Amino acid sequence: MRTDAIYGSLPVDLGLVDISPVEQMAWLYCPIKLPSQLVVTMPPNLWQFMPIINAVIDDVVDTDADLWPDSYVYLTAKRLWVTADSPGNRPGWHSDGFLTDDLNYIWSDGNPTVFWSRETQKVSFIADHVGSIPEMELICETDRFRHHIYSNKHLLRLDQTVMHRVGPVANPGFRSFVKVSVAKDLYALEGNSINHGLPIGGRYQARAEVRNNPAGRSDAL
């Protein structure tokens, strides 16, 4: 079975968010808001990312006023030393929120994310989290003239139709990367960051060797 969604859209550029993180860190899908809540709850050293979160809130409310109060919100924040062999995020073409209505907002201050698009003749993929990976890699990597990047420190909104991969690292150095995920599902995989001010109930599921859907299903994320 093929996906209902058609892939090859570009992200929405929400403009410059001019912050300059300096602390090395690796927060992964830290929950900062639960459904029925309106305000975020974060560890103190993540408050530096409030300019990004405020921009996300404004965009979500403008897009769908009911989406913010009804959703889980997760913050991924990394500042890592990156090299060509270790680019900071898992390499390979993929779709954030594959087979979901999740919204993901990404921001980085270097080695910008690479996006693939087709204005016409967009494509579908096999509706399988693992089986779609080689299709994504084949189509997006061989279509190099349709690759796009955006300016550093610009906040980008992605839905599942936006295909992308981590950008190549030309020169080793620190890179900051932030992602805010707005989702209907509980993300509870082993290794996710824990917000001790906002405990998540239930068991955390083991991560698979393949790419993982944050909600626990084997995925192309």
Secondary structure, 3 states (H helix, E strand, C coil): CECCCCECCCCEEEEECCCCCCCCEEEEEEEEECCCCCCCCCCHHHHHHHHHHHHHHHHHHHHCCCHHHHCEEEEEEEEEEECCCCCCCCCCCEECCCCCCCEEEEEECCCCCEEECCCCCCECCECCCCCHHHHHHHHHHHCHHHEECCCCCEEEEECCCCEEECCCCCCCEEEEEEEEEEECCCCCECCCCCCCCCCCCCCCECCCCCCECCCCCECCC
